[in-house]
Amino acid sequence: MQPTMANTNHKDIPGNPSTATSSKIKLNDRSNGKPLMVLTEEDWKFWKHNGYVVIKEAVPREQALKTAEFLWEFEEKDPNNKESLIHDIISEVK
C-alpha cells in the first residue's frame, strides 16, 4: 500500500486540514443576512480566524462526567493517581 499525500488544498480555509476540502457542503458565509442561531458574532469571528470555536455547555455536565469516567476506565488509568499518567508520558518520550 502506497502512502497518501497530505491534503494541502486548505491553506486559505480555516478548520481541520483533513476535512477542510473533503466536504461538498459549504459553510454558511453569512450572505443571507440571517442572525446566528448558536454562535455569537464574536464566536463567528473567532471561527473564521482560527477554524474552531468552543461552545460552552454543548454537552450536559453529567454526560461529560460519564464520558470522562469511561475514558479513564478504558485507558486503565486512575484520575487520582498522577503516576498512572506520567508513566505513559515518559514511555512516549523515550
TIRO-2110 file (N, C-alpha, C; in Angstrom, 1 decimal):
// TIRO-2110
0.8, -1.2, 0.0, N, 1, A
0.0, 0.0, 0.0, CA, 1, A
0.9, 1.2, 0.0, C, 1, A
0.6, 2.1, -0.9, N, 2, A
1.5, 3.3, -1.0, CA, 2, A
0.9, 4.4, -0.1, C, 2, A
1.8, 5.2, 0.5, N, 3, A
1.4, 6.3, 1.4, CA, 3, A
0.6, 7.4, 0.6, C, 3, A
-0.4, 8.0, 1.2, N, 4, A
-1.1, 9.0, 0.5, CA, 4, A
-0.5, 10.4, 0.9, C, 4, A
-0.6, 11.3, 0.0, N, 5, A
-0.1, 12.6, 0.2, CA, 5, A
-1.0, 13.4, 1.1, C, 5, A
-0.5, 14.3, 1.9, N, 6, A
-1.4, 15.1, 2.8, CA, 6, A
-2.2, 16.0, 2.0, C, 6, A
-3.4, 16.3, 2.4, N, 7, A
-4.3, 17.3, 1.8, CA, 7, A
-3.7, 18.7, 2.0, C, 7, A
-3.2, 19.3, 1.0, N, 8, A
-2.7, 20.6, 1.1, CA, 8, A
-3.6, 21.7, 0.5, C, 8, A
-4.8, 21.3, 0.2, N, 9, A
-5.7, 22.3, -0.5, CA, 9, A
-6.5, 23.2, 0.5, C, 9, A
-6.0, 23.3, 1.7, N, 10, A
-6.7, 24.0, 2.7, CA, 10, A
-6.0, 25.3, 3.2, C, 10, A
-5.0, 25.7, 2.5, N, 11, A
-4.1, 26.8, 3.0, CA, 11, A
-4.9, 28.0, 3.4, C, 11, A
-5.9, 28.3, 2.6, N, 12, A
-6.7, 29.6, 2.9, CA, 12, A
-8.1, 29.3, 3.5, C, 12, A
-8.3, 28.0, 3.9, N, 13, A
-9.5, 27.6, 4.5, CA, 13, A
-9.3, 27.3, 6.0, C, 13, A
-10.0, 27.9, 6.9, N, 14, A
-9.8, 27.5, 8.3, CA, 14, A
-10.4, 26.2, 8.6, C, 14, A
-10.0, 25.5, 9.7, N, 15, A
-10.5, 24.3, 10.1, CA, 15, A
-9.5, 23.1, 10.0, C, 15, A
-10.0, 22.0, 10.2, N, 16, A
-9.2, 20.7, 10.2, CA, 16, A
-8.8, 20.5, 8.8, C, 16, A
-7.4, 20.4, 8.6, N, 17, A
-6.9, 20.1, 7.2, CA, 17, A
-7.5, 18.8, 6.6, C, 17, A
-7.8, 17.8, 7.4, N, 18, A
-8.2, 16.6, 6.9, CA, 18, A
-9.7, 16.7, 6.3, C, 18, A
-10.4, 17.7, 6.8, N, 19, A
-11.8, 17.8, 6.3, CA, 19, A
-12.1, 19.1, 5.6, C, 19, A
-11.1, 20.0, 5.7, N, 20, A
-11.4, 21.4, 5.1, CA, 20, A
-11.8, 21.4, 3.7, C, 20, A
-11.4, 20.5, 2.9, N, 21, A
-11.7, 20.5, 1.5, CA, 21, A
-12.4, 19.2, 1.0, C, 21, A
-12.7, 18.3, 2.0, N, 22, A
-13.2, 17.0, 1.6, CA, 22, A
-14.8, 17.0, 1.5, C, 22, A
-15.4, 18.0, 2.1, N, 23, A
-16.9, 18.1, 2.1, CA, 23, A
-17.3, 18.9, 0.9, C, 23, A
-18.4, 18.5, 0.3, N, 24, A
-19.0, 19.3, -0.7, CA, 24, A
-20.0, 20.3, -0.1, C, 24, A
-20.3, 20.2, 1.2, N, 25, A
-21.3, 21.1, 1.8, CA, 25, A
-20.5, 22.3, 2.3, C, 25, A
-20.9, 23.5, 1.9, N, 26, A
-20.3, 24.7, 2.2, CA, 26, A
-20.8, 25.3, 3.5, C, 26, A
-19.9, 25.9, 4.3, N, 27, A
-20.4, 26.5, 5.5, CA, 27, A
-21.1, 27.8, 5.2, C, 27, A
-22.0, 28.2, 6.0, N, 28, A
-22.7, 29.4, 5.9, CA, 28, A
-21.7, 30.6, 5.7, C, 28, A
-21.9, 31.4, 4.7, N, 29, A
-21.0, 32.5, 4.5, CA, 29, A
-21.6, 33.8, 5.0, C, 29, A
-22.8, 33.7, 5.6, N, 30, A
-23.5, 34.8, 6.2, CA, 30, A
-24.0, 35.8, 5.2, C, 30, A
-24.0, 35.5, 3.9, N, 31, A
-24.5, 36.4, 2.9, CA, 31, A
-26.0, 36.5, 2.9, C, 31, A
-26.7, 35.6, 3.6, N, 32, A
-28.2, 35.6, 3.7, CA, 32, A
-28.7, 36.7, 4.7, C, 32, A
-27.8, 37.2, 5.5, N, 33, A
-28.2, 38.2, 6.5, CA, 33, A
-29.0, 37.7, 7.7, C, 33, A
-29.2, 36.4, 7.8, N, 34, A
-29.9, 35.9, 8.9, CA, 34, A
-29.0, 35.9, 10.1, C, 34, A
-29.6, 36.0, 11.3, N, 35, A
-28.8, 36.0, 12.6, CA, 35, A
-28.3, 34.6, 12.8, C, 35, A
-27.3, 34.6, 13.6, N, 36, A
-26.7, 33.3, 14.0, CA, 36, A
-27.7, 32.6, 15.0, C, 36, A
-27.7, 31.3, 15.0, N, 37, A
-28.6, 30.6, 15.9, CA, 37, A
-27.9, 30.1, 17.2, C, 37, A
-26.6, 29.8, 17.1, N, 38, A
-25.9, 29.2, 18.3, CA, 38, A
-24.7, 30.1, 18.7, C, 38, A
-24.0, 30.5, 17.7, N, 39, A
-22.8, 31.3, 17.9, CA, 39, A
-23.1, 32.8, 18.1, C, 39, A
-22.3, 33.5, 18.9, N, 40, A
-22.3, 34.9, 19.0, CA, 40, A
-21.5, 35.5, 17.8, C, 40, A
-21.6, 36.7, 17.5, N, 41, A
-20.8, 37.4, 16.5, CA, 41, A
-19.3, 37.2, 16.8, C, 41, A
-19.0, 37.3, 18.1, N, 42, A
-17.6, 37.1, 18.5, CA, 42, A
-17.1, 35.7, 18.2, C, 42, A
-18.0, 34.7, 18.5, N, 43, A
-17.7, 33.3, 18.2, CA, 43, A
-17.5, 33.1, 16.7, C, 43, A
-18.3, 33.7, 15.9, N, 44, A
-18.2, 33.6, 14.5, CA, 44, A
-16.9, 34.1, 14.0, C, 44, A
-16.5, 35.3, 14.4, N, 45, A
-15.2, 35.9, 14.0, CA, 45, A
-14.1, 35.0, 14.4, C, 45, A
-14.2, 34.4, 15.7, N, 46, A
-13.1, 33.5, 16.1, CA, 46, A
-13.0, 32.3, 15.2, C, 46, A
-14.2, 31.7, 14.9, N, 47, A
-14.3, 30.6, 14.0, CA, 47, A
-13.6, 30.9, 12.6, C, 47, A
-13.9, 32.0, 12.1, N, 48, A
-13.4, 32.4, 10.7, CA, 48, A
-11.9, 32.5, 10.8, C, 48, A
-11.4, 33.1, 11.9, N, 49, A
-10.0, 33.3, 12.1, CA, 49, A
-9.2, 32.0, 12.4, C, 49, A
-9.7, 31.2, 13.4, N, 50, A
-9.0, 30.1, 13.9, CA, 50, A
-9.4, 28.7, 13.4, C, 50, A
-10.6, 28.7, 12.9, N, 51, A
-11.1, 27.4, 12.4, CA, 51, A
-11.7, 26.5, 13.4, C, 51, A
-11.9, 26.9, 14.6, N, 52, A
-12.6, 26.2, 15.6, CA, 52, A
-13.2, 27.2, 16.6, C, 52, A
-14.2, 26.7, 17.4, N, 53, A
-14.8, 27.5, 18.4, CA, 53, A
-15.2, 26.6, 19.5, C, 53, A
-15.2, 27.1, 20.7, N, 54, A
-15.6, 26.4, 21.9, CA, 54, A
-17.1, 26.8, 22.2, C, 54, A
-17.9, 25.8, 22.3, N, 55, A
-19.3, 26.1, 22.6, CA, 55, A
-19.5, 25.6, 24.0, C, 55, A
-19.6, 26.5, 25.0, N, 56, A
-19.7, 26.1, 26.4, CA, 56, A
-21.1, 25.4, 26.6, C, 56, A
-21.1, 24.4, 27.5, N, 57, A
-22.3, 23.7, 27.9, CA, 57, A
-23.0, 23.0, 26.7, C, 57, A
-22.2, 22.7, 25.6, N, 58, A
-22.8, 22.0, 24.5, CA, 58, A
-23.2, 20.6, 24.9, C, 58, A
-22.5, 20.0, 25.8, N, 59, A
-22.8, 18.7, 26.3, CA, 59, A
-23.1, 18.9, 27.8, C, 59, A
-24.2, 18.2, 28.3, N, 60, A
-24.6, 18.4, 29.7, CA, 60, A
-23.5, 17.9, 30.6, C, 60, A
-23.2, 18.5, 31.7, N, 61, A
-22.1, 18.2, 32.6, CA, 61, A
-22.2, 16.7, 33.0, C, 61, A
-23.4, 16.2, 33.3, N, 62, A
-23.5, 14.8, 33.7, CA, 62, A
-22.9, 13.8, 32.6, C, 62, A
-23.3, 14.1, 31.4, N, 63, A
-22.8, 13.3, 30.2, CA, 63, A
-21.3, 13.4, 30.1, C, 63, A
-20.7, 14.6, 30.3, N, 64, A
-19.3, 14.8, 30.2, CA, 64, A
-18.6, 14.0, 31.2, C, 64, A
-19.1, 14.0, 32.5, N, 65, A
-18.5, 13.3, 33.5, CA, 65, A
-18.6, 11.8, 33.3, C, 65, A
-19.7, 11.3, 32.8, N, 66, A
-19.8, 9.9, 32.4, CA, 66, A
-18.8, 9.5, 31.3, C, 66, A
-18.6, 10.4, 30.4, N, 67, A
-17.7, 10.1, 29.3, CA, 67, A
-16.3, 10.1, 29.8, C, 67, A
-15.9, 11.0, 30.7, N, 68, A
-14.6, 11.1, 31.3, CA, 68, A
-14.3, 9.8, 32.1, C, 68, A
-15.3, 9.4, 32.8, N, 69, A
-15.2, 8.1, 33.6, CA, 69, A
-14.9, 6.9, 32.7, C, 69, A
-15.7, 6.9, 31.6, N, 70, A
-15.5, 5.8, 30.7, CA, 70, A
-14.1, 5.8, 30.1, C, 70, A
-13.6, 7.0, 29.7, N, 71, A
-12.3, 7.1, 29.1, CA, 71, A
-11.2, 6.7, 30.1, C, 71, A
-11.3, 7.1, 31.4, N, 72, A
-10.3, 6.7, 32.4, CA, 72, A
-10.3, 5.2, 32.5, C, 72, A
-11.5, 4.6, 32.5, N, 73, A
-11.6, 3.1, 32.7, CA, 73, A
-11.0, 2.4, 31.4, C, 73, A
-11.3, 3.0, 30.3, N, 74, A
-10.9, 2.4, 29.0, CA, 74, A
-9.4, 2.4, 28.9, C, 74, A
-8.8, 3.5, 29.3, N, 75, A
-7.3, 3.7, 29.3, CA, 75, A
-6.6, 3.0, 30.5, C, 75, A
-7.4, 2.4, 31.4, N, 76, A
-6.9, 1.7, 32.6, CA, 76, A
-6.0, 2.7, 33.4, C, 76, A
-6.5, 3.9, 33.6, N, 77, A
-5.8, 4.9, 34.3, CA, 77, A
-6.7, 5.3, 35.5, C, 77, A
-6.0, 5.9, 36.5, N, 78, A
-6.7, 6.4, 37.7, CA, 78, A
-6.6, 8.0, 37.7, C, 78, A
-7.7, 8.7, 37.6, N, 79, A
-7.6, 10.2, 37.6, CA, 79, A
-7.0, 10.7, 38.8, C, 79, A
-7.0, 10.0, 39.9, N, 80, A
-6.4, 10.4, 41.2, CA, 80, A
-5.0, 10.0, 41.4, C, 80, A
-4.4, 9.3, 40.4, N, 81, A
-3.1, 8.8, 40.5, CA, 81, A
-2.2, 9.3, 39.4, C, 81, A
-1.5, 10.4, 39.6, N, 82, A
-0.7, 11.0, 38.6, CA, 82, A
0.4, 10.1, 38.0, C, 82, A
0.8, 9.1, 38.8, N, 83, A
1.8, 8.1, 38.3, CA, 83, A
1.3, 7.3, 37.1, C, 83, A
-0.1, 7.1, 37.1, N, 84, A
-0.6, 6.3, 36.0, CA, 84, A
-0.6, 7.1, 34.7, C, 84, A
-0.5, 8.4, 34.8, N, 85, A
-0.4, 9.2, 33.6, CA, 85, A
1.1, 9.5, 33.2, C, 85, A
1.9, 9.8, 34.2, N, 86, A
3.3, 10.1, 34.0, CA, 86, A
4.0, 8.9, 33.3, C, 86, A
3.7, 7.7, 33.7, N, 87, A
4.3, 6.5, 33.2, CA, 87, A
4.2, 6.5, 31.7, C, 87, A
3.0, 6.7, 31.1, N, 88, A
2.8, 6.7, 29.7, CA, 88, A
3.5, 7.8, 29.0, C, 88, A
3.5, 9.0, 29.6, N, 89, A
4.1, 10.2, 29.0, CA, 89, A
5.6, 9.9, 28.9, C, 89, A
6.3, 9.4, 30.0, N, 90, A
7.7, 9.1, 30.0, CA, 90, A
8.0, 8.1, 28.9, C, 90, A
7.2, 7.1, 28.8, N, 91, A
7.4, 6.0, 27.8, CA, 91, A
7.3, 6.5, 26.4, C, 91, A
6.4, 7.5, 26.2, N, 92, A
6.3, 8.0, 24.8, CA, 92, A
7.5, 8.9, 24.5, C, 92, A
8.1, 9.6, 25.5, N, 93, A
9.2, 10.5, 25.2, CA, 93, A
10.5, 9.7, 24.9, C, 93, A
10.6, 8.5, 25.5, N, 94, A
11.8, 7.7, 25.3, CA, 94, A
12.0, 7.2, 24.0, C, 94, A
END
